Amino acid sequence: MEVLDFISIGEILIQLNSLTPGPLRYARYFEVHVAGSEFNVLVALSKLGFRTGLITRIGNDEFGEMILRALRAENIDVSCVKVMDNAPTGVYFIQRHYPIPGKSTTFYYRHGSAASHMSEEDIQEDYIKNAKRVFLTGITPALSESCYSAVKKLRDLAQNLGKEVIFDTNIRLKLWKKPENARTKLLPLLQGSKIVFTNKEDLSILFPQSALEDVVSKLFQLGVDIVVVKLGEEGACVYTRNGEAYCEKAYRAPVIEDVIGAGDAFDAVFITSLLKGFSLREALKLANIAGMMVVTVRGDIEAQPDWKAIEVLKKYYEEKMDMLR
Ligand code: KDG
């Protein structure tokens, strides 16, 4: 079995992205994409040169076929992808620029989907032994009780085997229903993560009415080494257990098509930059650039940069040099 640099567990969805901005009740044309937070991160990591694998389930349907093709095309290991006969592949719609211009809203049609049936059965110890790091998000544990148990088993096994766990809180209230459900289920899962990616909204759910400094130190008490707070168009900040703290401003996107998926590219490029030996500050800058790229197109994975693109972008945004000709 090939050694994998990163594995994850999560639902891949068919994304129907409205071609026109505004409320979906007026939308007539939709563009089809393949997306899902953990998948997006693995696609980005795979473009950046890592070997990756995803644990998931898809329906035995045309959309499941589309997803399998996307996984193979993006060079993601599919040995832990199960095809289910009696549950469909999940779908979601994206409404753009309404009600908040520049922002997108998601509408899920995924309840009872194949991926929501994942359970502890999907977690094979050998697969984890064979992986270097595990990337998790707060989305999969929100899909169902059995998905929560699967994520917990994967995290526990990974930590017992001494693998690094990286966690993005990615709270989706449409899935959790109540903020307290997210809080009680997610906080224990964050324990011992090497890096936690989060944002202001998620932190206000996980640690209500707490100041940022307190929240960060609470995460350190949970054994987290690095906390990254993503601030969207404001940029991002990083805090480390040994007292380093930096913030970097975001880059302004020349156009905003659809902001969904930007945070996933951010995570992948931040992780990659650290593994390549860049400073925390530099990693924040490059991750901000990657996030900015993704908002310029519809679809989550299409504009994720590979390292060659990152170098071109770095020259352009930091030295104002256009290396395209
Ligand atoms: O991070 C992008 C995801 O939010 C999007 O692709 C859909 O996975 C998704 C979800 O559960 O919201």
Residues whose N, C-alpha, C, O or C-beta is under 5 A from the ligand:
A	BS01	KDG	E11 A35 G36 S37 I139 I260 G261 D264 D300
